[in-house]
């Protein structure tokens, strides 16, 4: 178990004063058996009115509204949490789900149907054909081994490239160009899994490297806003795969939100209105530090009980007390 503090700072500077539209912030993780939220705070400048909602997936969303003009927007999310995650080598699947293809239990089908359904066009069956290379035998393969090969295949077979265009590119485009970002990689593996009849969903959060943190001697290290994916495997539940880094399980991954499609899990989404030609420059900085030594967790221990966290609130005026 690790106790971590993550400070996510985003600053927008505008070339001329603008009026800010509504902004949706997705920075707060959800309590789970592998993640316990201890403390949170959210600072917004200029001052904003903030209300909290849960979206259809149960993610916690802060909606900020503003008054007047401003030449900047400054957002700082600070979260402190206990992370109980460890690597998954081979989850205990139900017998009927250990090889492909398999069918989900009747009672699960209505809830998983949209996660199994293909979401993006697949010209000439490019994604479907690409997926088949990870199967062994005549159309049947061990489920977890196939998904592991797909995860590693994306990491090793494609080139990671930063893109500054908004959104996520279609999986067929990622295959055609042979490159993409973490969001593109996650979506490609989601559609590849769906081609095998496996329910898949998108995850957004942070990538954390404890080795870097240890080398810093307790000083805050750099974390990254990150994206990966999960598949639903009977007997194991939702299992995480990070094809960008070849990670299986939640070790080094701090989950903030899940969704059926990447566009539903944007860490920060908003708008502004200004003079013709008004532009915005952005700086994002994420810092993480460990608080205390890592604590081994006994496999017989019960999952940590969720406890209420201090409520976040926007300040009435700056200075006040972030996917």
N, C-alpha and C positions, 0 to 999 in steps of 0.2 A: 504494500500500500504506500502511495506517495501523497503527501499533502503539497499542493501546488497553488501558487498565486499567478494569475495571468492578467496582464494589463494590456488592453487593446485600445490603441489611440489612433483616431482617424481625424485628419484636418483637411478641410476644403478651403481654399482661398479663391475668391472671385475677382475677375479683372475690373469689375465695377459693382456697385451695390445691387443686390438682388433681393427678391421676395422668395422666401423658402416655402415650398409646398410641403405636404404631409410626407414624413419619413417613417419607414418601417424598419425597426432594428431587431435583429435576431442574434443576440449575444449571450443570452442566459441559458446554460445547459439545464436539462431536466434531471432530477434525482432518479437514480436507478440502482440496481444491485451492484453495479460496478463503478458508480460515480455518486458521491454524496456532496451536495452543494452546501458549503458552510457559511459563506458571506458574499454579498454582492453590492456593488454600487454603480451608479450611472451618472456621469457628469455631462451636461450639455450646455454649450455656449454658442450663440445667445440663448437666453432662457427659453424654455419650451414647456408647453402643457403636455403631460405624458399620461397615456392610459394603457393598460395592459390587457391583452386578450390571449386566448389559446386558439390557434388555427385548427383546421380539420384533422391535423396529424398530432395534436396535443403539444405543439411547440409553443413556447412562450414568446410573444411578440410585443414589443414596446412601440406604440404609435405616438410620434412627436409632432406637434403642430406649433407654428411660430407666428409672431406678429411683427410687422414693421420690416425694414430693410436691414441688410447686413452685408459686410464684405468678406465674412468667413463663417464657417461652421466647424465647431470643435466637439468631438465626441470621445469620451473616455469611459470604457467599461472595465471594471476591476472585479474579478471573481476569485474566490478562494475555495478549493474543493479537495476532497479525498478521492484518489483514483485507485481503484482496486483491480484494474484490468491486468491481464496476463496474456501471453500468446496462446493461440488455439492451434494445436497440432492436428487433432483428429476428433471432432466433436462426436458424441454418441448419437448417431442417427437411428431413427426407427428402421427396423429390418427392411420394410418395403421401400424405403427411400435411399438405401445404400447404393443402388445402381440406377443408371438412367436407361430409359425414361421411367418416371414414376408419376402417380397421380396423388394429389393432396386429398386428405380425408374430406368426406362430404361436408362436415360441419365447418371446415376451414375455407372451402371453395368460395362462398360469397364474399368473404372478407379479403381474400387474396386475388380475386379475379383481375382487378385493375393493375395489380403489381405484376401479374403474369403476362398481361396483354402487351404486345409490341406497340411502342409509342411513335416510332419514327419510320419514314419510308426507307425501304431497303432495295434500291435499284439493282436489278439483275441478281438479287439474292447475295449481295457482297458480304453482308454481316453474317448471314446464315452459313454461307460457304466457309467463311473465316472461322466460325465457331466449330465446325466439324473437325478441324485439325486437332482439337484438344480431346476428342473422343478416342477411345481405344476399342478394338474389337469391332464387331459388326453392329454398330448403332447403340451399343450398350457399354457403359463404363462406370467405374466407381465414382459416385457423385462428388465427394469432397476432393478426390484426386483430380478430377476433371476441372473443377473450379480453381484448384490450386495451379494447375498448368495454365489455365487461362489468365489468371492474375500475373504469374511470372512471365507468360508470353507477351503480355502487353508491356510490362516493365522492360523486358529485354529486346523486344522486336520493334518498338516504336521510339521515336525521338521526342523527348520532352522539350517543348518550346513555349516560351511566354507569348501570350497573345494579349493585345490591349483592346481588342474589340469586345464589346459587351456580349454577354450570353455564352451559350455552350454550343459548339458546332455539332452537326448531326454525326452519328457514328460512322456512316458511310464516308463522310468527308475525312474523318480521322484516319480511316483505313486508306483512303485514296492519297492523302498527303503524307501518311506515315508519321504524323506528329500531332501533338496536342498538349493541353494543360492537364492539371489534375482533374478538373471538371470534365474535360473531354474523355479522359481515360476512364473515369468512373461511369460515365454514360455509356461508353462502348461496352464495358463489362456488364452493365445492366442489360443492355439489349442482347448481348451474347448469351447471358443467362436466361433471359426470357425466350430466346430462340430454342433453348433446351427445355422449356416448360417450367422454369424455376422462377418464383416470385422474387423481385429485386426492387430495391429502393435506394434513393440518393441520401448521402450523409454529408453534412457540413460541420466544420469544427476547427480544431487546431492540431498540428503536428508538433510533437515535443520530443526532443532527443535528450534523455537523461545524461548521456556521456558528455554532451556539451555543457550541460548545467553543472556537472561535477567538476569539469575542467575550469569552470569559472569561479570555483571556490565559494559558492553560495551567492555570488553576485547574479543579478538577473541576466539570463541569456535570451537569445532570440528564438521565438517560436514563429510558426507560419500559419496564417489562415489556410485551411486545406479542405479538400473534398475527397470522398471515397464512396464506397457502396456497401450494401448489405444484401444477403440472400436469405430467404426463409427456408430452413431445412427442418423437416419434421423430427422431433426429438432433441434438436439443438436450438431451435428458435432462430432469431435473426443473428447471422454470423457475418462479421465485418471482413471485407477484403479491400486493401489499398493497392490497386495496380500500379500506381505511380512509384511506390517504394517496395512493392513485393511483400507487404505486411499482411499477415492473416491474424485476425483477432484484434483486440483493442489496445495492445501494448503500444505506447507512444502516441496514441490517438485519443483526443478529448472530444467526444461527441457533443455537439450543441443542438442540432436539429436534424430531422429526417423528413423526407417528402417522396412522393411518387415520381416527381420530375424535377430537374435542377432549377427551373424557373420558379418553383414554389419554395425554394430554400436559399434565397439571396440574403446574405448577412446584413446588407444595408441597401435599401431601395428608397429613392426619393426624387424630388424634382425642384427646380428653381425657375423663376421668371425674372428676366432682366432686359437691359437694352440690347438691341440687335448686335450680335457679335460678342456678347458677354461669354467669357470662358471660365472654367474652373480648373485649378491644379489641385492634386491630391497627394497627401503624404500619409502612409499607413505604417504604424510601428507596433509590433506585438512583442512583449517581454514576458518571460516566464521564469519563476524561481521556485526551488524546492524549499519547503519549510520543515526542517527536521529530517532525519535519516529515513530511508526506505524501510518499511516494516513488512517482513514476510507474512503472507496470509495463509493460515491453515485451511486446507481444503474442507475441513469439517466445520469451519466457522459458518454461522448464519450470515446471509447478506446483511450489509449495514442497514439499519432502520433509517428511513427517510425522516429528516427533521425539517421544520419550517426554517426558511432563510429570512434574514432581515429584508424587508421589502425595499425595492429600489424606488427612488423618486427623483423627479427632475427638480433642480434648484429653483427657488423663486427668482433669483437673480444671480449672475456670476459674481465671484467664484462660487462653485458649488461643492456641496458634499451630497463587447463589441464586442459569426462567423464566423 
